[in-house]
Amino acid sequence: MVLAAGATAALAYLMEPVLDEIFLEKDRTLLIVVPVAVIGITLIRGVATYGQAVLMAFVGQRVIADLQSRVFAHILRFDLAFFQDTASGRLVSRLTNDVNMMRNAVSNALTGMVKDSLTLLFLVGVMFEKDWKLALIACVVFPIAIYPIAKLGRRMRKVSTSALNELGLFTARLNEAFQGARHVKAYNREDFEAERTDRLIESVFRLIFKSHRVRAVASPLMETLGGIFVAVLILYGGWQVIEGALTPGAFFAFVTAMLLAYRPLKALANLNASLQEGLAASQRVFDLLDTEPRIAEAPDARPLRVAGGAVALENVRFTYPNGVPALHDLSLDIPAGETVALVGPSGAGKSTVLNLIPRFYDVDEGAVRIDGLDVRAATIESLRDAVALVSQEAVLFDDTVRANIAYGRLDASEQDIQAAARAAGADSFIRELPNGYDTMIGEHGVKLSGGQRQRLSIARAMLKDAPILLLDEATSALDAESERQVQEALRRLMRGRTTLVIAHRLSTVQDANLIYVLEDGRLAESGTHRSLLAAGGVYARLHAMQFATDMAAE
């Protein structure tokens, strides 16, 4: 950048000997030297301009790519409450729209500002060398332009922040509409969704158009100020030449330097708008980076060594971030290697208990222990390595069958992956797929049936081979035949593991070693299936209601 800026100023400087020595004095030697010098200077400027463009593009893109990676990794470390409170579309917008604006600011605005400022500095130096009085006049006009440009910049940042907020909402709306396409069509709400999205698109349009209007003011402002200065220059400079105080060559060199300075000066005025957009975007991105995850690892945390896998909740109290209380002084013991079921009406706190074990949330009071160690005293990685989760919603990725099974253990061999699939009752249907284990299953496993998706989830848990297994309504969304196949796979998965099962369908937990019945975040009763039925309490009432419902359905 220094070489490119210096070469530009050198070209302006050469205009004095061109006019005075060659055209007026008819110096034959300089007639050869000056053109050679011009060629050399332009060559240096060309190489330097290319070098600075490539190097600064690399630096700018590298900074943004590193920041994008850092933001994504930071987001993934947030607790579940953050993801429940923040629309995924808004997070996607931060990583795309916001970071793209920052990319433009770094690659174009910041690099352009450095280069143009250096060019302007060298050219102003030439102007002072040729005529300090004229140069002072230029330095008076330039600060006059700074105030309105700075004011435009502040307005630009405000408009850009509003536009980015609306773009985040727009991305979230698109995400909802595409993921809920089945229900949109089922309820004939295509027009409704289109109208809702149109209003957001119109809002984004107005804000972006407003930003372009603000940006467009800078160029004519600089044109007007430039015209005023040229008029003053011709008047004063022409008078100086006529009076003999300034040679035509010096005046011509000054005019050349001034005209060359106009381009970087105008560019700086326009770049300010891009910089303000980038600053608005960076504010949002760094606000996200400055947000600390609620679930943090203790400085003295140690790896969890699971011996038996016994889990205990001791006088646990928990309230969700939105202020809704979930658990009240709850104590549970889940013996090592046994299957324990959590049942109760909706909102009783069953899923909350399950989420506290791997520290998706932290307790407000009390403790959750595994083999006597408070989970908050264990490293998060070792804690979650000890736990496998199979939930009602089979979460699969738009990848191959093999990759989805191996997600629980990335270093697994092909033999281990296939063994896990066989144990989960999935190997037979996988081999019938077009490309077997290499078949792409689509977003959320959309190309598979519900039972097939669930068996892949079970295969993933089997491959992970964690000592503690959490089953959250793993069969509630399946038909009778799929449920039978999945239940067989689950029984194989549960052998030799400490298993906590959440189920609304009480028929699926009759064989559990122990059943805890929750109601309003408290322990209502506990025992085996038979003892709880005999007690005639909450469990017996739930069982009778389900039995009556099943009979009516038949």
Disulfide bonds with the S-S distance in Angstrom:
none
